[in-house]
Amino acid sequence: MVRIAGVDLPRNKRLEIALTYIYGIGRTSAQEIVEKAKIPANTKTDALDEQSAIKVREVIDADYLVEGDLRKDVVMNIKRLMDLGNYRGRRHRRGLPVRGQRTSTNARTRKGPKRNLMKKK
């Protein structure tokens, strides 16, 4: 099993797909990483030797912000918005949609389950 950036990559998957299990790496980034490491695109994670894994680790460490560092960055950005007290920060603080979605109906993902004001008879 290959371990990169603190994540165990799944076995028997193509490297491009397996890299997407790392927080902060999507399909496009995974393709770029495989190209920079000069590894064939259809290589499975089972067939990856130690030298190739080291190349992939080096590319990710050099060029990408992933896992804990990226999560910390995102949390700090949200905290900064909340401290500024601007519109987006206030929406984050109240747990409402931030990007202009309607809230009179829908928005249940952000608002949580419906709270009934009166019990049904």
N, C-alpha and C positions, 0 to 999 in steps of 0.2 A: 504494500500500500504506500502510495506517494503522499508525503505531507508537505504542503507548501503554504506559507503564510499562516501557520497554525491551523490549517484545515486539512483533514484527510480527504483526498480526492477519491471519488467512487471508482471501483474496479470495473474493468471491461466496458469502459466508455471511451469515445474518442477524446483526445486531449483538449480539443477546442471546447467540447461540451463540458468536460469535467472541470475546466478552469472557471466556468460560470458559477460553480458552487462557492467560490470565494466572494465575499461581500465586496462590491466595488468593481467587479469584472463582469462585463456582459459579453455578448457574442462577438461584437466588433473588437473589443479590447482583447478578447481571447485569441482571435485570429491574428491580430497584430503581434501579440506576445509569441505565438508559435512561429510566425514569420521571422521575427527578430532573433529568436533562439535557433533558427535554421533547423527546425524539426519537421519532418513530413506531416502534412495536415491530418492524415488518416491514422496516425499512430494511436494505439490504445494505451491507456494508463498502465495496464498490466505489462506491456512490452517496453515501457519506458525504463531506460537504464539510469544509473546514478548520475552519470555525467550529464545526460540530457535534463534531468531534474534540477541539477545545479545551475545549468544555463537558464532554465525557466525562472528559478528563484532569483538569479541575478538580474534578469530583465525586469521582473516585477518590482524588486527592491529599488532599482535605479529609476524607473519611469512611472510607477503607479502608486497611488495612495489607497491602501486596502485595509480591510478588517478593522481592528481596534482604532488605528489612527484616523481612518475615514469616519467611523462612527463618532469618535470624539469631536472631529471637525464639524460634523452635521449638528450635533447637539450644541456645540458652542455657537454656531451660526444662529440656531433657533433661540438660544438664550440671549444672544446679542439683540435680536429683534424684539424680544420681550422686554429687555432692559431699556431699549430706546423708547418703548411705548408707542411705536407706530402701529398702523392698522393691522399689518400682518402679525406683529407681535401680540396685539390684543386678541386676535382670532386664535392664535396658538394657545394663549393663556386660558381662554374660555372653552377651548376644545371644539371650536366650530370650524367649518371648512375655510381654508385660507385663500383659495384661488378663485373666488368669485362664483362658486356654485350656489344654486338656490337652496334655501333652508326652510321655507315654509312647508314644503313636503320633501321627502327624501333626506339625504344627509345623515342617515342612521348610522353609518360607519363611524363618523366623527362624534355624533351626539350620543351614541349608545342606545340601548333599548328604550322604547317608548315608555314614558311615565304617565299613568292614568291619574287625572286629577280627582275624578269621582269614581267610586266603585260601581261596576255594572250591577243592575238588579236582577 
